[in-house]
Structure formats: structure tokens, C-alpha cells
Amino acid sequence: MATPQNSYGYVDTTYLNLTADQLRFFKQITYDKMHLQPGQQVLDLGCGPASDTIVLAKLVGETGKVVGVDYDPAMIAAAQQKAEEAGVSSIVTHEVHDAAHLPYADNTFDSCRSERVFQHLPDPEKALTELVRVTKPGGWIAIADADWGSVVWYSSLPEIEAKVKKAYTDKGAQHPIIGRQLHHMLRRAGLESVSATPATLGMNNYETANFVASLHSKLKPRGLEGGYFTEEEFDLFVNDLKQLDAQGLFFAYMCGIAAAGQKPA
């Protein structure tokens, strides 16, 4: 069985902590779509190092309960430590579980969320089925994820940029364009009042964009392996971006989609 660290799409706590700060506005959309109230019980699927569970604890208050689930024991250990340091360990628990097999009874949670997780799951439909199952009738499910097909780099080499974009669309993750599919998935799962809100992340320097979009660490090896571009083309593209950055002209952006729906009462 694959360990979390060598699984497709694995990211470490450093990446999640840094991107969490940059995507705070995106996270707020999901909180709003959860319709949270004091005293509620909520689930965060793919909680990482407590990127959201501590915030959720403050929203449901001392009478509420937050459960964070992740497949990676290292993430759970980091999350639990952060919860203790934040003084919310009586409200928040973090547990190691598989998204496709949640150990909770039907109709347990008032609201569930998952962010930037479905793109990496072997079976996103099964995970959604589980979220619907454990949500109470009338409860809300909010899912946010990236659309890697939306990545755009301002470049002096549009022909190569198009090849890079195609590599993101095909190889950005296990399900690289799932963000644009969430609305349909939630409707198909039988949820009501389904909505989908796009959000754009703009990146104004090469270092940040390279980190967020994993240009070197993930896209380059996948693009070369898939024949989307040659190493020479990739190097030309990167050098062009760095030159634009040095001139104060760098710009890139990508979109994410936050979707939500209500379980029929």
C-alpha cells in the first residue's frame, strides 16, 4: 500500500501552510457556504496541518465540535499540535482516515467541507458520497478545488506557454480540472441549492508563482515525460519568466472554484 508521502499528488506541511495564507480569501468563501452556527458539528476532509480546523473551531464556538480528517499521519500530528497551541483541542480533533471510507455514522455532521483535496483522490465521487452520507439532512457540503486548466502565464513565448498550459490541464494533478466539475458533481449527488463561485489567484512574482504552481517540482517532470515540451523549451520559458520578473512585468494567475449544496431535509 502506498504511503501518503509517495502517493500521487502528495504535498508537505510547508506547502500547505504557505499557500493557506495566500488563499485565505478562497477559504472564506467555503466558510460562508457552510452556513456555520455556534454549537454545530463539522467535518474538514483533508484537513492537512490544521489549515482550517482552528478557524472552524472559532466559528462553531465552545459548544461546537470540529473533526479534521487526513490520510497522512504526519499531517494529523502537526494539526493536533497546532490545535493544542491554539487552545482549541477540546473542540477540535484530528484523525487519520481514508476519504472513501469514513468511520462516522450517517447524519453525524451539520456541515462538511473539503479544499484542494478532490484533485488528488483516486475516487472523488466516492469521497463525495461519503460526505453526503455523514451530513445531516438540511446540512451543507462545501468543496473547493483548483482548475489547473486555468493557469495562465504572461510570457513572451506564447507557443511554449500554450504547451505548458496543456500540460497543466492534463497532468496538473490526478484530476486536474475537477474545480470546473464540482457544480455538476454536487447536483448529480442529489444536493439542492447548489452554487459554484470562481475565485482567481493572481501572482506577481516568479518565486511565488513557481511555488504555488509547482512549475519545477511537478510540472517539469510530468511535462517532459508526457512529451508536452522539450527540456530546451521549458528552460527558454522559465528564463523568459525570470527576465519579466526582473523587469517588474511578471504576472500569472489561476482559478479555483468553491461549490456547495444542501442535503435534502
C-alpha positions as CSV (number, residue, x, y, z in Angstrom):
1,M,0.0,0.0,0.0
2,A,1.3,3.4,-0.9
3,T,2.3,5.7,1.9
4,P,1.0,9.3,1.9
5,Q,4.5,10.7,1.2
6,N,4.9,8.7,-2.0
7,S,1.3,9.0,-3.2
8,Y,0.5,10.9,-6.4
9,G,-0.2,14.5,-5.5
10,Y,1.3,14.5,-2.0
11,V,2.3,17.9,-0.7
12,D,4.1,18.6,2.6
13,T,3.1,20.8,5.5
14,T,5.3,23.7,4.4
15,Y,3.5,24.0,1.1
16,L,0.1,23.8,2.7
17,N,0.9,26.4,5.4
18,L,2.3,28.9,2.9
19,T,-0.5,28.5,0.3
20,A,-3.1,28.7,3.1
21,D,-2.1,32.3,3.7
22,Q,-2.3,33.2,0.0
23,L,-5.7,31.5,-0.4
24,R,-7.3,33.0,2.7
25,F,-10.0,34.7,0.6
26,F,-10.8,31.4,-1.1
27,K,-11.2,29.7,2.2
28,Q,-13.6,32.3,3.4
29,I,-15.9,31.5,0.6
30,T,-16.1,27.9,1.8
31,Y,-16.8,29.0,5.4
32,D,-19.6,31.2,4.2
33,K,-21.1,28.4,2.1
34,M,-21.1,26.1,5.1
35,H,-23.7,28.3,6.9
36,L,-22.0,27.7,10.2
37,Q,-23.7,28.3,13.5
38,P,-22.5,28.1,17.1
39,G,-22.8,24.6,18.6
40,Q,-22.6,22.8,15.2
41,Q,-20.5,19.7,14.5
42,V,-18.5,20.0,11.3
43,L,-16.0,17.9,9.3
44,D,-13.0,19.0,7.4
45,L,-11.9,16.3,4.9
46,G,-8.2,16.6,4.0
47,C,-7.5,18.9,6.9
48,G,-3.7,18.9,6.5
49,P,-1.8,20.7,9.3
50,A,-4.9,22.3,10.8
51,S,-5.1,24.8,7.9
52,D,-8.8,25.4,8.6
53,T,-9.9,23.4,11.7
54,I,-8.8,26.1,14.1
55,V,-10.7,28.7,12.3
56,L,-13.7,26.5,12.1
57,A,-13.5,25.9,15.9
58,K,-13.8,29.7,16.5
59,L,-16.8,29.8,14.2
60,V,-18.8,27.0,16.0
61,G,-17.6,28.1,19.4
62,E,-17.1,26.2,22.6
63,T,-20.3,24.2,22.3
64,G,-19.4,23.0,18.8
65,K,-17.2,20.2,17.5
66,V,-14.7,20.1,14.6
67,V,-13.3,16.9,13.2
68,G,-10.4,17.1,10.8
69,V,-9.5,14.0,8.7
70,D,-6.4,13.4,6.7
71,Y,-4.8,10.3,5.2
72,D,-1.3,11.3,6.3
73,P,-0.4,10.7,10.0
74,A,2.3,13.4,9.9
75,M,-0.3,15.9,8.9
76,I,-2.5,14.8,11.8
77,A,0.3,15.0,14.3
78,A,1.1,18.6,13.1
79,A,-2.6,19.5,13.2
80,Q,-3.1,18.3,16.7
81,Q,-0.1,20.1,17.9
82,K,-1.4,23.4,16.4
83,A,-4.8,22.8,17.9
84,E,-3.2,22.4,21.4
85,E,-1.1,25.5,20.9
86,A,-4.2,27.5,19.8
87,G,-6.1,26.3,22.9
88,V,-8.9,24.6,20.9
89,S,-8.0,20.9,21.5
90,S,-11.2,20.5,23.5
91,I,-13.2,21.5,20.4
92,V,-11.1,20.1,17.6
93,T,-9.9,16.5,17.0
94,H,-7.8,15.3,14.1
95,E,-8.0,11.7,12.9
96,V,-6.3,9.5,10.2
97,H,-8.9,8.1,7.8
98,D,-9.5,7.3,4.2
99,A,-11.8,9.8,2.4
100,A,-13.6,6.9,0.7
101,H,-14.3,5.1,4.0
102,L,-15.2,7.5,6.7
103,P,-15.9,5.8,10.1
104,Y,-18.8,8.0,11.1
105,A,-22.5,7.2,11.4
106,D,-25.0,8.5,8.9
107,N,-26.2,12.1,9.5
108,T,-23.5,13.0,12.0
109,F,-22.3,16.4,10.9
110,D,-24.2,19.7,10.4
111,S,-21.7,20.7,7.7
112,C,-18.7,19.3,5.8
113,R,-16.0,20.8,3.8
114,S,-13.0,19.8,1.7
115,E,-10.5,22.1,0.0
116,R,-7.9,21.3,-2.7
117,V,-8.2,17.6,-1.9
118,F,-10.5,16.1,-4.6
119,Q,-8.0,16.8,-7.3
120,H,-5.7,14.2,-5.6
121,L,-8.2,11.5,-4.7
122,P,-8.3,8.2,-6.6
123,D,-12.2,8.3,-6.5
124,P,-13.6,11.8,-5.8
125,E,-17.2,10.6,-6.4
126,K,-16.8,8.0,-3.6
127,A,-15.5,10.7,-1.3
128,L,-18.4,13.0,-2.1
129,T,-20.9,10.1,-1.5
130,E,-19.3,9.7,2.0
131,L,-19.6,13.4,2.7
132,V,-23.3,13.3,1.8
133,R,-23.8,10.2,3.9
134,V,-22.3,11.7,7.1
135,T,-24.1,15.1,6.7
136,K,-27.4,15.6,8.4
137,P,-30.5,16.3,6.4
138,G,-30.6,20.0,5.7
139,G,-26.8,20.3,6.3
140,W,-24.4,21.9,3.8
141,I,-21.4,20.4,2.0
142,A,-18.7,22.9,0.6
143,I,-16.0,21.7,-1.7
144,A,-13.3,23.9,-3.2
145,D,-10.6,22.9,-5.7
146,A,-8.3,24.1,-8.4
147,D,-8.8,24.2,-12.1
148,W,-5.3,23.6,-13.4
149,G,-6.5,24.2,-16.9
150,S,-6.9,27.9,-16.0
151,V,-3.3,28.5,-15.2
152,V,-2.0,31.4,-17.4
153,W,1.5,32.9,-17.5
154,Y,2.2,36.2,-19.2
155,S,5.1,35.3,-21.4
156,S,7.0,36.5,-24.5
157,L,6.8,32.9,-25.7
158,P,3.1,32.2,-26.2
159,E,3.7,29.0,-28.2
160,I,5.6,27.4,-25.4
161,E,3.2,28.9,-22.8
162,A,0.4,27.0,-24.6
163,K,2.3,23.7,-24.3
164,V,2.8,24.4,-20.6
165,K,-0.9,25.2,-20.1
166,K,-1.8,21.9,-21.9
167,A,0.5,20.0,-19.5
168,Y,-1.3,21.6,-16.5
169,T,-4.7,20.7,-18.0
170,D,-3.7,17.0,-18.5
171,K,-1.1,16.5,-15.7
172,G,-1.6,19.2,-13.0
173,A,-3.0,16.6,-10.6
174,Q,-4.8,13.3,-10.7
175,H,-8.0,15.2,-11.6
176,P,-6.6,18.5,-12.9
177,I,-9.8,20.2,-13.9
178,I,-12.1,19.0,-11.1
179,G,-12.7,22.5,-10.0
180,R,-14.9,23.2,-13.0
181,Q,-16.7,19.8,-12.5
182,L,-17.8,20.4,-8.9
183,H,-21.1,22.0,-9.7
184,H,-22.1,19.0,-11.8
185,M,-20.9,16.5,-9.2
186,L,-22.9,18.1,-6.4
187,R,-26.0,18.2,-8.5
188,R,-25.5,14.6,-9.5
189,A,-25.1,13.6,-5.8
190,G,-28.6,14.8,-5.1
191,L,-27.8,18.1,-3.3
192,E,-30.1,21.1,-3.5
193,S,-29.4,24.8,-3.8
194,V,-26.1,24.1,-5.5
195,S,-23.9,27.0,-6.2
196,A,-20.3,27.4,-7.6
197,T,-18.2,30.5,-7.1
198,P,-14.9,31.0,-9.1
199,A,-12.0,32.8,-7.4
200,T,-8.8,34.0,-9.1
201,L,-5.4,33.9,-7.6
202,G,-3.0,36.4,-9.1
203,M,0.7,36.0,-8.7
204,N,3.0,39.0,-9.3
205,N,6.5,37.4,-8.9
206,Y,8.2,34.4,-10.2
207,E,9.2,32.9,-6.8
208,T,5.6,32.8,-5.6
209,A,4.1,31.5,-8.8
210,N,6.7,28.8,-9.1
211,F,6.0,27.7,-5.6
212,V,2.2,27.7,-5.8
213,A,2.0,26.2,-9.3
214,S,4.9,23.7,-8.7
215,L,6.4,24.6,-12.0
216,H,9.8,22.9,-11.4
217,S,9.0,20.3,-8.8
218,K,6.0,18.7,-10.5
219,L,5.1,20.2,-13.9
220,K,8.5,19.9,-15.5
221,P,9.0,16.1,-14.9
222,R,5.4,15.4,-15.9
223,G,5.5,17.6,-18.9
224,L,8.8,16.1,-20.1
225,E,7.6,12.5,-19.5
226,G,4.4,13.2,-21.4
227,G,6.1,14.9,-24.3
228,Y,4.3,18.2,-23.9
229,F,7.5,20.2,-24.3
230,T,11.3,19.6,-24.5
231,E,13.7,20.5,-21.8
232,E,15.1,23.2,-24.0
233,E,11.6,24.7,-24.4
234,F,11.0,24.6,-20.7
235,D,14.3,26.3,-20.0
236,L,13.5,29.0,-22.5
237,F,10.1,29.5,-20.9
238,V,11.5,29.7,-17.4
239,N,14.2,32.2,-18.4
240,D,11.6,34.3,-20.1
241,L,9.5,34.4,-16.9
242,K,12.6,35.3,-14.8
243,Q,13.5,38.1,-17.2
244,L,10.0,39.5,-17.0
245,D,10.1,39.2,-13.2
246,A,13.4,41.2,-13.1
247,Q,11.8,43.9,-15.2
248,G,8.7,44.1,-12.8
249,L,6.5,42.7,-15.6
250,F,5.7,39.2,-14.2
251,F,2.1,38.1,-13.9
252,A,0.4,34.8,-13.7
253,Y,-3.0,33.6,-12.5
254,M,-5.2,30.6,-12.0
255,C,-8.7,29.9,-10.9
256,G,-10.3,27.8,-8.2
257,I,-14.0,27.0,-7.7
258,A,-15.8,26.8,-4.4
259,A,-19.0,24.8,-4.7
260,A,-21.7,23.9,-2.2
261,G,-25.0,22.2,-1.8
262,Q,-27.6,21.3,0.8
263,K,-28.5,17.8,1.6
264,P,-32.3,17.3,1.2
265,A,-34.2,17.6,4.5
